[in-house]
Amino acid sequence: MTEETPGPNPAGSGSFGAAAWRHRIAITRGFVALLLVAIVLQNVEPTKIDLLFWTLPAVPKLVMILASMAVGAVSWELVRRALGSAREG
């Protein structure tokens, strides 16, 4: 009786094939989507925003969270570009 030794995995290296990685990625994406849905559902109620002398009477918290993230991202990019051009010159 001869013993067969398994050959290399044609789908990729290691013990996981391409199909297993696709399943892991799909599960991770589903988990992230579930977290996003939970965050959205928890932050839909309107809230009053007082900013210096402006008052916004009924703005959903989610809109304020997304707006503050956008302002932060734009500020980060402007600072990064300013520092990058200062290093070049």
N, C-alpha and C positions, 0 to 999 in steps of 0.2 A: 504494500500500500504506500503510495507516495503522498507526501504532504504538500499542499499547494501554498505558496507564499503569495500574499497579496502584492500586486504591483503598485506603481505610483498612481496616485489619484489623477485622472486626466482632467478633472474640472479645476484643479488648483492644488497648491501645496498644503500640507498639513492634513488634519483629519476632517476638515470641513470642506465640502465642495461649494461650487458657486450657488447651488440651490439653497444650501443652509445659510449662506451669507445673505441671500436675497430675503429669506424668511426673517433673519435677525434685523435687517434694515427695515422691513415692512412692520415688524413688531415695534421697533423704536419709533418709526414715523407715526404709527397709531397711538403710541403712548404720548408723544409730543402733541399730537392733535387733540387728544383727550385732555391734556393739561391746558391747552389753549382754550378749549371750550369751557372748562371750569373757570378759568380766569375771566373770560368774557361774561359768563353768567353771573359771576360775583360782582362785576363792576358795571352793570347797566343802569343802576338807579341814578337818577339825577342828583346833583349836589350843587350848592351855591359856592361860587368862587369869588373871593375878594382879592384883587391884585392892584395894589397901590390905590388909585382913585377910580378904578373900574370895578364893576360888579357884574358878574355873569350869573343870572338867576337860576338857570336849570341846565347844567351841562353834565352829561354822563361822565362818570369817573373814567371810563375806558377812553373816551376822547381826550381827556386831560393827560392820561398816562401816555397815550400814543403821541400827543402833541409834545409833551416834555421829552419823550425819547427822540423825536424828530429834531427838536431844537438842540438837544445834546449831541446828536450825530452830526448835524451841520456845524456846530461849534467845534467839535473834535476835528472835523475835516479841515475847517478853516485854520485852526491852530497848527495842525500837522503840515498843511501846505506852507504856512508862513514860516514855520521852523525849518522846513525842507529847503525853501528858497533862501533863507538866511545862511544855511550851511553851504549852499552851492556858491554863494557870492562872496 
